[in-house]
Amino acid sequence: MTNIMVERDGDRPLWTLRRVTGWIVGSFVLVFVAGIAMGLAAAMLDRGTGAHLWRDRIMLGVPVMVTAIFGGAAFLAMRRNWPRRPGPDADPWEHRAAARARRTLTVWAGAIAAIALAGIAVPIAAWAGTDTPAGLILLAIGALAGIAGLAWGTVHYMRVIDDHERRANLYCGYAGLSTYMVLFFVQMLARKVTDLPRMDDAIFLITALVAGVTFCIVRFR
Amino acid sequence: MKNRLKVLRAERDWSQAELAGRLDVSRQAVNAIETGKYDPSLPLAFRIGRLFDMPIEEIFDDEHHG
C-alpha cells in the first residue's frame, strides 16, 4: 500500500507559530493606526458640523483601512522574507515557484494600492470641492490611479495566476454581480411602495464583501 | 473527477508545494485537484501527464463515462 506523505518542512511548527504571531500583532497595529487615520480624516471631512459623520467615516475609512492592511501585509511578508528565495543550489522548479509567488504578490499589492489611492483621493476631492484647483487635481489623481490600477492589475494579474485562481475569480464575479442585481432590484421595488431612502453605499459594501468572501473560499479553502 | 495525483505524488516523495512548483500552479490548486474539488483545465492536465510521464487517462478517471 502506498504511504501517503504529509507536507514536509523541518522547522514548520516554530516557523508557523512565529508567522501567525507576527500576522496577528501586525494586523492589530495596522487596524489601530488605520482607525486613528480614519477618525482624523472623518473629522477633517466633517468640518465640525456633525453632519454626515458616519457616512464620511465609512467613505474614507474603508479605502484607508484597505490601503493600510494590504500595504502592511505586503510589507510584513517581504520583511519576513516571504515568499522565501531559494538558494543557488535549489531545483529549477523552486526558483519558478518563488518567482511566480513574487509576481502575484506584486500585482496584488500594486493594483490594490492604486485602487485604494483612488478611493482616498476621490472623497477628499469631493470635500475640497471640484470648483477648486486642488479638488480637481485630487479628482484627476483618483480617477487616473483607479483606472491605471485596474487596467495594469487586470492585465498582469490574469497572466500570472493559474486556472484555479481564474476559477475563483469567476465565482467571485458571479456572486458579486448576482448580489448587486438582487439588492438593486429589491431596493428599487421597495422604494416604489415605501419611502425607503436610497442605500447605494450599503449595496456596494455588501456586494464587495460577498465577492471577497466568495473569492477567498474558492481560492484558499 | 477522480484522479491518482495524490498517490503519484506520494510515490515520488513530493510535497504538495513541490508538485505545485513543478506544475507552476499554487499549492491550493494541487490540494483542490487531489481532493476532487477542482478539475484541471486541459493544458494543466497535459502538464500533469508530461510531468509523471503518463497518459492523462491513466491519471484522471471520468467515472461518469461509459
Interface residues (C-beta under 8 A of the other chain):
Chain A: T2 N3 I4 M5 E7 R8 D9 W93 E94 R96 A97 R100 D162 D163 H164 E165 R167 R219 F220 R221
Chain B: K6 V7 R9 A10 E11 D13 W14 S15 Q16 A17 E18 A20 G21 R22 D24 V25 S26 Q28 A29 A32 K37 Y38 P40 S41 P43 L44
